[in-house]
Amino acid sequence: MSRPLTVLYATSEVSPYSKTGGLADVAAALPDALARLGCDVRVVSPLYGKLMDARFRTRPVDGDPFDLMIGGRQQPFALREADRAGGGVRALFVDHPAYYGRPSIYVDPDTGCDYVDSDERYAFMARGVCEWIRGGDWRPDIIHLNDWQTAPTAAFLRMLRLLNPALDGIRTILTIHNLAYQGVFAAARFGVLGLPPELYYPGSPFEFKGRMGFLKAGLVTADRLNTVSPTYATEIQQSAKFGLGLEDIFRRRRDDLTGILNGIDEDVWDPGRDPLIPHHYTVADLSGKAANKNALCRRCGIPDERSDKPLVGMITRLVDQKGIGLLEQAAHRLFELDFNFIVLGTGEARYHALFAEWTRRFASRFQAYLTFDETLAHQIEAGADMFLMPSRYEPCGLNQMYSLRYGTVPIVRATGGLKDTVRDYDHDPVAGNGFVFPRYSVSSLLDALARALTVFKTSDRWAALQRRGMTADFSWERSARTYLKLYEAALGS
């Protein structure tokens, strides 16, 4: 291709403009990495007006305005563009205050549940983006979709191709970041999409087990599919345990399905210059890590007489997927081991109550911070000796990669991206960079933790383990080059 590859990256959130989790970080880092490799990349996301920081100014995007029939009424579709420092990526936003100018991104604070019109909100973006491309001067070679919110774009584009053959050359890639969230709605809601009712029938792209499925529509109509780790791509084909009702589709499309491991932003996650940690350190001089541990213990109220004990960190959503239920089952034996434990995260109320109780009972060695705190997250990564991720399943995971970069040895369950990034030290002393437990069980978890605590006592072995993790390549450039190959395969199909 003589001109730069053009990519439209569609996402429901993108840092630093909007964020609830790792998707926002990926949506910021991967397009930047693609642009550095020579691609012409634009990111499109909703304009969450009440949530966007005032320092980000937006301006209208050139182009003729148009209306969309969504939710049973004609509604104006407009894009705005935000100023963005560096990177070479244009940030575009769908401007619709009635849909996106709300107090939170996904969840109605009055009910604690997803907004009742979530299907309308994201169908508006999916259809509008397709219409904007059809009528605009800029045309992407690739539309890269992410999760259920943008998945229907692939279906809408297929329909528009029938009316406009000039769109035939555009290919769609759908990335599944977490299959637990599928965008499933009542069948009666199909009418809000503004499509003829005869397009919904048993076995149609939008029909999923008698309901309307946004992710399913994307899975059967996108040109290529991928997940965020090779192991997860295999797991979701094997059984309903991982495929969550979509495993038959993944098996049918196995030739179109790949797993590409996420990267991390090594400018943000760098212990040598991280502005959020009190002491900097490098793989050549780990002395600053011990100083960070002491500072973290002081901040969290760990008594001086316990500050030399192994310190385990955990930054997570407090939900079953992340293995919190397994920790609850292990509690009677967990605290028989001699280590300190700091947890940061929010989630289900019952787990908030569990960790609050542990903080009261084990105050000298356990502290839980039931909130979101970016600074504390960096300080835990820098100050902890080990990082625990006992996930039931984990499509990719980022914290184990942050931990490796910070010389914080991960203890993980062998699933998804955790299995792809962490090699067990006891099984492979030469290349091992952490501790892995195979079964989702109390005994398997405690065995891995005990093995880590044993190696920790031997300072030279532990330092070698830390340095091995710190030198691993988890850069976004590595991931972006693999995505370029996927784009090229899609364009050649």
N, C-alpha and C positions, 0 to 999 in steps of 0.2 A: 504494500500500500504506500503510494507516494506521499500522501498527506498524513497528518497525525490521526491516530485512531480516536474517534469521538465517543465518549462514554457519558451517559446520564445515570447518576447514582441516586436511586430513589429510596428514601428512608423515612421512618416516622419520627426520628430524632437524630440530632447531630450536635456534637460538642463543638464549640462552647455555647451554642445558641439554645439547646434544649438537651436534657439528659435525665434518664431514670436508671440507666444501667450501661453495660458494656457495649451495646449496639451503638450508642452515641459516640463512643471512643473509636470504634471501628470505622464508623461513617466519616469521621474526621481524618483518621490516619491513612486508611487505604486509598482514598482519592488523592491525597497529597502525594503518596508514594507512586501512584500511577502517573500523576502529572510530572514527577521528577524523571520518570522513564519515557517522557515524550508524548503522553496522551493529552488530548483536549478534554478535560473532565469538568462536568457541572454536577453539583449536588442539589437535589430538590427535596424539600421537606415542608411540613406545615409551618405557618407563622403563628406560633403560640404567643400571641401578642402580650398577654398579661405576665408571661413568664420570661420573656426575652430581656436580658440586661439592657438598660437604657444606653449603654455605651455602643451598642450595635445599631447603627442607623441603617434604614432601608430606603430604597428608592424604587419607583415602578420600573418594570422591565418593558422594553419596547415591544410593540405588537398590538394587533387589533383585539379588542376585548370580545368575548363571546359568552353565551349563556349555556348552561348545562341543565338537562332535565334530571334532577336527583331529588329523591324524597317527595315526588309528586308535584314539583314546582320548578319553574325555570329560575336558575340562580347564576349570578355573574361569576365568572372565573377570572382571577387576576393573579399575576406573579409579581413579587418584589425581589430585589437583590440586596444583600447586605454587604457592607464593607468587610473585607477579609484581608488580614495582614499576611502577605507572602503565600507561598504554596502553589500559586498558579491555578487555583480551583475557584470557580464562581459558585457562590452560595445563593440558590434561588429558593423562594418561599411562597407557598400557596396562601394567598391572603383572603381569608373568609372568617371574619370575627365571630359570626354566629356559631361556627363549628370549632374554631381553634382559639378563640379569645376567652378561654375558661380558666378557672383557678388551678387546674392540674392537667397533665397531658392525657392520661387514660382513665383515671378513676374519679368518679363524682364524689367530692368530699361529703356531700349530704347523705349519701347512701353507703359509701365504702365499696361500691361495685363499679364496674365499667359503665361509662355513659351509655344510656339506653339507645342512643343513635350512633354508636360506634361504627356500624356498617355504613351509614350515610356519610359520616365524616371522612372515612378513608376511601370509599367508592368515589366520592367527589374528587379527591386528589388523583386517584388512579385513572378515571375517565378523562379528567381535565388535562392531565399530562399528555395523554395520547392525542387529544384534540389540539393541544398547543403545538405538538410536534408536527401534526398534519398541516397546520396552517402557518407554521413559522419558517424562518430562513435557516435555522440551525437544525440539523438532523443528526441524531446519534447513530453510530454503527451498533452500539450495544446499549441496552437499558438494563442496568444491574439493579435487581429488586431484592428487597430484604424483608423476610418474615411476612406474616399474614396481612399486615396493613397495606403493603404495596403489591402483594401477589396478584390481585385481580387485574393489574395493568397488563399482564401477559395475555389474559383472556380478551380484554377490551381491544388490545392491539390486533389480535387475530381477527376479530370481527371487522375492524377498520380496514384491514388489508383487503377484504372482499370488496370494499367500496373504493379503495385507493391503492392500486397495485404498486405505486411508487414507494409504499411503506414495506414492501416485501423484503427489502434488503436489511431491515433492522432485525437484530436478534436479541432475545431476552435471556437473561441469566437470573435465576432465583436462588438466593442463599437462605438456608434455614439455620437460624442461630439457636433456636430452642423450639423443638417440636411440641412442647407442652402447651404452647399458645398458638391456636389454629384459626381464630376468628370464625367461630361457628354461631349461626343465628337461626331464628325460626324461619321455616320455609316461606311463611306468609310475608316475610320482609323482602323477598326477592323483588317485589314491585318498586322498592325505593331506589333500585339501581337504574331505573329508567330504561330497562331492556324489555323487549316483547316477552310476555309471560310464557309463550311456547318454548323459550330457550331454557326453561327450568323443567326437567323431567327426570325420572329415575335413570341414573347413569350419566347425566349431563355434567359438564365441567363444574358447575356450581352446586350440584346435589351431593350431599355427604350424609349418608345414613338417615335420610328423610329430612335433613335440615339443609341450610345454605352454608357452604364452607368456602371461605375466602382463600385459605391456604391451599385447599384441595384444587380450587380453580387454577391457581398458579402452577401447581405441581403437574397438572396434566396438559397445560398449554405453553409453558415456558420452553424455550429451545434447549436449555441446559439447566441442570440442577446441581447445587453443591451445598455441602455442610462445612462446618468450621473445624473439622479435624477428620483425618482418614479413618480412624477407628469408629467415630460416630456414624460416618457414612456407611460402614459395614453393619453396625449395630441396628440401625433403623430398618434394615432389610430383613433382619433375622426373625423378629417376633413382635407381637403386640406390646410386649414390655417396653420396647424402645420405639417401635413404629407408631404406637398409639392409634391404631386403626388405619394407618396409611401405608403399612408395610407392603401390601400388595402392589401399590403404585410404585413404590421405590424398587421393588423387585422387577416389575415390568420395565422400568426405566433405568435399570442398573447401568446400561451402557452410556447413559446421559448423566449419570450421577458421579460426582467426585467429592473428595474431602480435601480441603485446603486449610491448613492450620493458620489461625490468626497470628498476627505479629503484635509487638508492643511498641509504643512510642519511646524510643531510647533517649530522646531528648528530655522527656518528662520523667522517665523512670531511670535515673542515673545517680547512683550513690556518690559519685564524684563531684556532683554539682547541684544536687537536689536542694532547692531553697527552703523546703518544708522540713528538713531534718537538721538537728543542731550540729552534727559533726559529719564531715565528708570523709569518704574513704574509697580506696580502689583495690583492685585485685592484688596489686603489688604491696599494699600497706593496709591491712585490715584493722589497725588499731582503733580507727574511728568507729568501727562497728561496736566494739566493747563499750565505748563512750556513749553511743546511742542507746545501748541496752541499759546502762545505768540511768540515763536521763528518762527513758521510758518507764523504768521501774519506779523512779521518783514521782513521775507524773501520775502513775496509776496507783500509787500508794502501796507498792510492794515493799515490805520492810527491808532495811539494809541487810539484816542477817539472812535474808532469803535471796538477795539480789545476785548471788553467784550460782543459783540453781538454773537449770535449763528453762528457757522462756519460750513457750509455744504461743504463736499468734494465730488469729483466725478473723478474716474479714469476709462477711458473707450475708446473703439474704437468709433470714431465719425461717426456712421452709423445709419441707421433707426432702425435696430434691437435693438439697445441700448436705444431707446426712445429719441434720439436727436431731431427728428421731433416734438415730443410732447412738449419738452422744447421750441422749436421755436414757437409753437402755443400758449404756455402759457406766452410768454415774457411780454405781455402788463399787465398781472396781477402778474407775478412772483415777479417783483421787487417792488411791492407795499408792500410785506412782508419784515420785518426788519431783515435781516440776511446777512452774508457775504458768498461768494461762490467762491470756487477754483476748476478749472477743469484741468485735465491732460490727454492728449491723442492725437491721430492722426486719420485721416480718410478721409472722403470725403471733397473735396475742398470747397464746398458750406458751410459746417459746420465750416471749418476753418475760412472762411470769416465771418460767423455769430458770432463766439466767439471773433474774433478780433474786430468786431464792438462793441460788448458788453463790451469788455475791455476798449475801448475808451470812451464809454458813461457812464460806471459805474465804473470807475477806483478805486474809494475809497472802493468798496465793491465786485468787481468781477475781477478775474484774470484768464486767460486761458493760459496754457503752451502747445503749440501744438507740442509736441515732446515726445520721450520716455526717462524717467529719473527714474531709479530704486530708487535712493536715495530720490527724491522728493515723489515718490509713498509711500514709508514707512513713510515719514514725514507727508504726508496728512492723512494716516491712524491713525497715532499717535496724530496729532494735531487737527483734525476736531472733532466737537461735533457729527455730523451726516454724514451719507454717503448715497448719492442718487443713486438709480438704477431703472429708470423708463422704463425698457425694454419692448419692444413689445412681445418678447419671450426670454427665457433664459434657455437653456438646463440644466445648473447647476449653474454657477456663482461661483466665488471664492472670489471676493472682499467683498461680504456681510459676509463671514466667517472670512476673515481677519479683517473686521471692528468689528465684535462681539468680537473677541479675543483682540482687542485694546480698547475696551470700547467706540467705536464709533458707535452710534446707527443707524442701517440701516433703510432707507425709501425705500420700494421696491414695485413693482407691483406684484400681486399675479399670478405668472406664473412660470412653471418649478421648478428649484431648489430654486428659491427665495421663492416660496410658501412653499417648504419643510423645509426651514431653519429659516424663520423669522415668528414669531407669533405676531399678532397685540396686542399692549399693551392695547388699549382702549377696545378691545373685550375680553381680558384675562389679567387683571392686575396682576394675580398671576404668570402666566407662560410666558406672553408676553415679547419679547425681542427687539421689533422694531415697525415700523409702516408700514402697508400694505394697498395698495389701489387696489380695485378689477378690475376697468375698465380702459382701455387705453383711458383716456379722461383728458382734462385739469382740469375739476372740481374735478375729483377723485384724481388727483395728488396734486392739491393745498389744498384739504381737508386734505390729509395725512400730508403734510408739515406743515400746520397750526396747526394740532393736536400735532405734534412733538414740534413745537415752544412753544406751550402752556405748555406742560409738562416740557420743559426745564427750565421754570421759577421757578419750584418747585425743589430746589436743592436736597432734600432728595429722592424724587421719582426718579429724574433723576439718581442719584448715584446708587440707587438700580437697575435701569434698566441697567446701564452700567455693574455692577457686575454680573448680571444674564447672560449677553452675554459672559463675559470673562470666565465664568466657564463651558460653553458648551463644549461638546466633539465633535470636528471635526477632530480628528486624522486620519491619514492614516491607522493605525492599525485597527480601526473600519471598514473602507472600505475594507481593504485587507481581513479580515476574511469573509466578505460577498462574496468577489470574490472567495475565496477558496470554499465556498459552491456552487457557480455557476460552477466552474471547476469540482467539484465532481459530480454535476448533469449531466454535459456534458459527463463525462467519463462513467457514468452509463447508458447513453442512448443507 
